[in-house]
Amino acid sequence: MRFFFDNCVSPRIAEALAVLEADQGTVVKHLRHRFAGSTLDPEWLGALGQEGDWIICSTDLRIRRNPDNRRAWQEAKLTTFFFSENCANSQIWPQVQEVMRYWQEIKLVARKSEGEPAAYRLPWRQSKAVFIEHI
């Protein structure tokens, strides 16, 4: 599996997960490791969509609200996990705790939804993903 974290989550978290998952065959990348930090959502979503087989991790539910971003996201057809905005607004250690709290659940749900792209919301300080929609 390949996971892609956007700018809403610290690149240090993606780097730590990449190290922890390296021997599991799981790839973890952050937006800044593939694109310029200022890359707009439609551009990176389009590139990842063309490659396929990426799972997005973000806190940016606005992707679903902005018409251009939503169109790019839907066309990419990539399963997406949205952490709570509380996660985005937190310091690094609460962010780490939140991502780690969900990590096994994210991998399990992503594995089950292969071939059927969907979006999930990850409520703050919970441990179960909530289905939002099929993409």
Secondary structure, DSSP 8 states (H G I E B T S, - for coil): -EEEE-TTS-HHHHHHHHHHHGGGT-EEEEHHHHS-TT--HHHHHHHHHHH--EEEEES-GGGGTSHHHHHHHHHHT--EEEE-HHHHTS-HHHHHHHHHHHHHHHHHHHHHTTTS-EEEEE-TT-SS-EEEEE-
